[in-house]
Amino acid sequence: MKLKKVMVVTAALSMAVSITACGSNNNAGNGGNNTAANTPAGNAATDTANNSGSNEEAVTGDIVPEEGASLVIWESKEERPFAEEIAKQFTAKYNVPVKIEEVPPPDQVTKLSQDGPSGLAADVVLIPHDNLGKAASASLLLPNDIFAEQTKAENTEASIVGSSYEGELYGYPRAAETYALYYNKTLLPEAPKSFDEVLEFSKTFTDKDKNKYGIMWEVGNMYYGYTFIATTGGYLFGQDGTDKNDIGLNNEGAIEGLTAFAKLKEALPIKSGDINADIKRSLFTTGDVAMDITGPWELAAYKEALGDNLGVAPVPTINGKPAITFSGIKIFGVNAYTQYPNAAKLYASFASSKDSQLTLNKMIGSVPTNNEALQDPQITSDPYVSAFAEQAKSSQPMPSIPEMGNVWSPVNAALPEIWDNNADPKAAMDKAVEQIKDLNNGATAQ
């Protein structure tokens, strides 16, 4: 695999260590004012500080929210409880009201590009780092300038790399993510080491008529399907994940892994469209799915449902090779069109601090990026976080170049073709790669 090795190593080491604002000037983005903020805020934070005579405060990071500021935050449905808690703390400290709107993180950059210029977007967004290049290159985000040095000093190198684009820091990292294998110990005392073992167990457990399955994951989603591409030699965007013309999604290694992927339908004989996070979660927590491949955002709910019978382990091997998973950094970004850049930057920094990351871990089950949080006993004594850290050792950060946005739809169409319609993996992936190349060269997505 050609992705930047130092990022992989750093991500692994970092995670291994863990074993670890309402006033009259309300912006249009939070719905309180119809005056569209149709120009980027640019250096508005600094300008505000200069006008108020508090430039020194801005330089040192001790900035204050604009008078009458209020904020809108886009947050995921799954992590809304965390956002509500942080919003309560932020409002108590800064007297800035915060409104939370649920938008799936993978959709936030697209929505920001549509709603930002018209002043209808959130002030602070939450995005996976692989979407950063698209947002930054389109000037949709303000750089993380005032808190840059603090952010870099307090967080892992991998998370800083994932929060930067072309050498500039934009993001405020709040969690590192990859996925692993959850299993129900009452059904499986030990986690299977290989997908061959997964298949053997599933032959004894899967009963489609009773809606019982040995294993389940979102088989039509490239985020998870990339494991079957990369483990056996496929890759994305060549050296360092930055060469848009070097696409290894249809090479010999990728096809080997996708052939193994297709064989697993015996363990999970249902259409890809019949699997989503809600269905999967319901079946796993009731014992009708023995194993689930997903991320740490499900940990709190699964622990509550299964208690001590919950196990977490690395993803099983594929053809004898340790499974390679995608890893990502979830980061806060400040909307370049916000009318309240000071307040927005304060929120992004506050909500990604050590204490906030520990709160996120406690409420949701995430893996921190803050170095001190990673050393906290809350993290180091957690066997589940440790399992994710182990998986992280063989994970690869998603490329963050803008062309990464062209990959999802073609591959998310190819995987269901292979799974649902028994399409030849090579033919399906050849088609996906041609579609990605066309999109990279300016074609419009269908």
Solvent accessible surface area in square Angstrom, and as a share of the most:
residue,aa,sasa,rsa
1,M,75,0.33
2,K,86,0.36
3,L,9,0.04
4,K,81,0.34
5,K,152,0.64
6,V,73,0.42
7,M,29,0.13
8,V,28,0.16
9,V,80,0.46
10,T,17,0.10
11,A,10,0.08
12,A,12,0.09
13,L,109,0.54
14,S,17,0.11
15,M,7,0.03
16,A,28,0.22
17,V,73,0.42
18,S,0,0.00
19,I,71,0.36
20,T,0,0.00
21,A,0,0.00
22,C,111,0.67
23,G,25,0.24
24,S,105,0.68
25,N,91,0.47
26,N,18,0.09
27,N,4,0.02
28,A,7,0.05
29,G,8,0.08
30,N,14,0.07
31,G,63,0.61
32,G,52,0.50
33,N,45,0.23
34,N,152,0.78
35,T,84,0.49
36,A,45,0.35
37,A,12,0.09
38,N,103,0.53
39,T,94,0.55
40,P,71,0.45
41,A,17,0.13
42,G,38,0.36
43,N,104,0.53
44,A,26,0.20
45,A,1,0.01
46,T,48,0.28
47,D,75,0.39
48,T,44,0.26
49,A,3,0.02
50,N,78,0.40
51,N,133,0.68
52,S,77,0.50
53,G,69,0.66
54,S,19,0.12
55,N,60,0.31
56,E,138,0.62
57,E,70,0.31
58,A,4,0.03
59,V,111,0.64
60,T,96,0.56
61,G,13,0.12
62,D,95,0.49
63,I,8,0.04
64,V,81,0.47
65,P,30,0.19
66,E,25,0.11
67,E,162,0.72
68,G,28,0.27
69,A,4,0.03
70,S,4,0.02
71,L,2,0.01
72,V,0,0.00
73,I,1,0.00
74,W,1,0.00
75,E,1,0.01
76,S,4,0.03
77,K,130,0.55
78,E,73,0.33
79,E,3,0.01
80,R,75,0.27
81,P,61,0.38
82,F,2,0.01
83,A,1,0.01
84,E,85,0.38
85,E,47,0.21
86,I,0,0.00
87,A,9,0.07
88,K,131,0.56
89,Q,69,0.31
90,F,0,0.00
91,T,48,0.28
92,A,88,0.68
93,K,132,0.56
94,Y,55,0.21
95,N,130,0.67
96,V,4,0.02
97,P,38,0.24
98,V,29,0.17
99,K,105,0.44
100,I,20,0.10
101,E,54,0.24
102,E,83,0.37
103,V,13,0.07
104,P,76,0.48
105,P,11,0.07
106,P,88,0.56
107,D,74,0.38
108,Q,0,0.00
109,V,3,0.02
110,T,60,0.35
111,K,69,0.29
112,L,0,0.00
113,S,47,0.30
114,Q,122,0.54
115,D,28,0.14
116,G,0,0.00
117,P,50,0.32
118,S,46,0.30
119,G,4,0.04
120,L,107,0.53
121,A,2,0.01
122,A,0,0.00
123,D,0,0.00
124,V,0,0.00
125,V,0,0.00
126,L,0,0.00
127,I,0,0.00
128,P,23,0.14
129,H,3,0.02
130,D,7,0.04
131,N,19,0.10
132,L,0,0.00
133,G,0,0.00
134,K,79,0.33
135,A,0,0.00
136,A,9,0.07
137,S,64,0.42
138,A,56,0.44
139,S,70,0.45
140,L,8,0.04
141,L,8,0.04
142,L,6,0.03
143,P,39,0.25
144,N,2,0.01
145,D,66,0.34
146,I,27,0.14
147,F,13,0.05
148,A,16,0.12
149,E,127,0.57
150,Q,87,0.39
151,T,11,0.06
152,K,92,0.39
153,A,80,0.62
154,E,67,0.30
155,N,10,0.05
156,T,10,0.06
157,E,100,0.45
158,A,7,0.06
159,S,0,0.00
160,I,24,0.12
161,V,55,0.32
162,G,2,0.02
163,S,0,0.00
164,S,25,0.16
165,Y,34,0.13
166,E,151,0.68
167,G,83,0.80
168,E,80,0.36
169,L,9,0.04
170,Y,27,0.10
171,G,1,0.01
172,Y,2,0.01
173,P,0,0.00
174,R,1,0.00
175,A,1,0.01
176,A,8,0.06
177,E,17,0.08
178,T,1,0.01
179,Y,2,0.01
180,A,0,0.00
181,L,0,0.00
182,Y,0,0.00
183,Y,21,0.08
184,N,10,0.05
185,K,82,0.35
186,T,89,0.52
187,L,57,0.28
188,L,15,0.08
189,P,104,0.65
190,E,136,0.61
191,A,14,0.11
192,P,11,0.07
193,K,150,0.63
194,S,23,0.15
195,F,12,0.05
196,D,104,0.54
197,E,81,0.36
198,V,0,0.00
199,L,31,0.15
200,E,103,0.46
201,F,39,0.16
202,S,0,0.00
203,K,109,0.46
204,T,115,0.67
205,F,29,0.12
206,T,30,0.18
207,D,50,0.26
208,K,116,0.49
209,D,145,0.75
210,K,140,0.59
211,N,75,0.38
212,K,53,0.22
213,Y,5,0.02
214,G,0,0.00
215,I,0,0.00
216,M,1,0.00
217,W,2,0.01
218,E,38,0.17
219,V,0,0.00
220,G,17,0.17
221,N,42,0.21
222,M,0,0.00
223,Y,30,0.11
224,Y,12,0.04
225,G,0,0.00
226,Y,0,0.00
227,T,3,0.02
228,F,3,0.01
229,I,0,0.00
230,A,2,0.02
231,T,9,0.05
232,T,9,0.05
233,G,37,0.35
234,G,0,0.00
235,Y,32,0.12
236,L,0,0.00
237,F,0,0.00
238,G,0,0.00
239,Q,118,0.53
240,D,55,0.28
241,G,1,0.01
242,T,84,0.49
243,D,62,0.32
244,K,64,0.27
245,N,107,0.55
246,D,40,0.21
247,I,18,0.09
248,G,3,0.03
249,L,0,0.00
250,N,32,0.16
251,N,49,0.25
252,E,154,0.69
253,G,12,0.12
254,A,0,0.00
255,I,30,0.15
256,E,72,0.32
257,G,0,0.00
258,L,0,0.00
259,T,59,0.34
260,A,20,0.16
261,F,0,0.00
262,A,37,0.29
263,K,136,0.58
264,L,6,0.03
265,K,51,0.21
266,E,101,0.45
267,A,0,0.00
268,L,0,0.00
269,P,39,0.25
270,I,19,0.10
271,K,100,0.42
272,S,13,0.09
273,G,71,0.69
274,D,76,0.40
275,I,12,0.06
276,N,67,0.34
277,A,33,0.25
278,D,78,0.41
279,I,69,0.35
280,K,2,0.01
281,R,55,0.20
282,S,63,0.41
283,L,18,0.09
284,F,0,0.00
285,T,41,0.24
286,T,94,0.55
287,G,18,0.18
288,D,40,0.21
289,V,0,0.00
290,A,0,0.00
291,M,0,0.00
292,D,0,0.00
293,I,6,0.03
294,T,2,0.01
295,G,0,0.00
296,P,1,0.00
297,W,53,0.19
298,E,5,0.02
299,L,2,0.01
300,A,36,0.28
301,A,43,0.33
302,Y,0,0.00
303,K,79,0.33
304,E,155,0.69
305,A,52,0.41
306,L,20,0.10
307,G,34,0.33
308,D,133,0.69
309,N,65,0.33
310,L,2,0.01
311,G,3,0.03
312,V,19,0.11
313,A,16,0.12
314,P,56,0.35
315,V,8,0.05
316,P,3,0.02
317,T,38,0.22
318,I,3,0.01
319,N,83,0.43
320,G,68,0.65
321,K,86,0.36
322,P,91,0.57
323,A,3,0.03
324,I,31,0.16
325,T,0,0.00
326,F,0,0.00
327,S,9,0.06
328,G,7,0.07
329,I,16,0.08
330,K,21,0.09
331,I,0,0.00
332,F,2,0.01
333,G,1,0.01
334,V,0,0.00
335,N,3,0.02
336,A,4,0.03
337,Y,29,0.11
338,T,5,0.03
339,Q,62,0.27
340,Y,7,0.02
341,P,3,0.02
342,N,4,0.02
343,A,0,0.00
344,A,0,0.00
345,K,2,0.01
346,L,9,0.05
347,Y,2,0.01
348,A,0,0.00
349,S,16,0.11
350,F,40,0.17
351,A,0,0.00
352,S,12,0.08
353,S,37,0.24
354,K,67,0.29
355,D,100,0.52
356,S,4,0.03
357,Q,2,0.01
358,L,21,0.11
359,T,32,0.18
360,L,1,0.01
361,N,10,0.05
362,K,158,0.67
363,M,66,0.30
364,I,9,0.05
365,G,5,0.05
366,S,2,0.02
367,V,1,0.00
368,P,2,0.01
369,T,1,0.01
370,N,4,0.02
371,N,60,0.31
372,E,115,0.51
373,A,0,0.00
374,L,3,0.02
375,Q,109,0.48
376,D,35,0.18
377,P,95,0.60
378,Q,66,0.29
379,I,0,0.00
380,T,50,0.29
381,S,89,0.58
382,D,20,0.10
383,P,92,0.58
384,Y,35,0.13
385,V,0,0.00
386,S,21,0.14
387,A,11,0.09
388,F,1,0.00
389,A,0,0.00
390,E,78,0.35
391,Q,4,0.02
392,A,0,0.00
393,K,96,0.41
394,S,34,0.22
395,S,1,0.00
396,Q,10,0.04
397,P,13,0.08
398,M,11,0.05
399,P,8,0.05
400,S,29,0.19
401,I,24,0.12
402,P,44,0.28
403,E,36,0.16
404,M,1,0.00
405,G,40,0.38
406,N,37,0.19
407,V,0,0.00
408,W,55,0.19
409,S,76,0.49
410,P,7,0.04
411,V,0,0.00
412,N,53,0.27
413,A,57,0.44
414,A,5,0.04
415,L,0,0.00
416,P,30,0.19
417,E,76,0.34
418,I,3,0.01
419,W,1,0.00
420,D,24,0.13
421,N,88,0.45
422,N,127,0.65
423,A,29,0.23
424,D,82,0.43
425,P,20,0.13
426,K,87,0.37
427,A,59,0.46
428,A,11,0.08
429,M,0,0.00
430,D,47,0.25
431,K,134,0.57
432,A,2,0.01
433,V,5,0.03
434,E,97,0.43
435,Q,69,0.30
436,I,0,0.00
437,K,78,0.33
438,D,76,0.39
439,L,27,0.14
440,N,18,0.09
441,N,114,0.58
442,G,64,0.61
443,A,51,0.39
444,T,112,0.65
445,A,64,0.49
446,Q,217,0.97
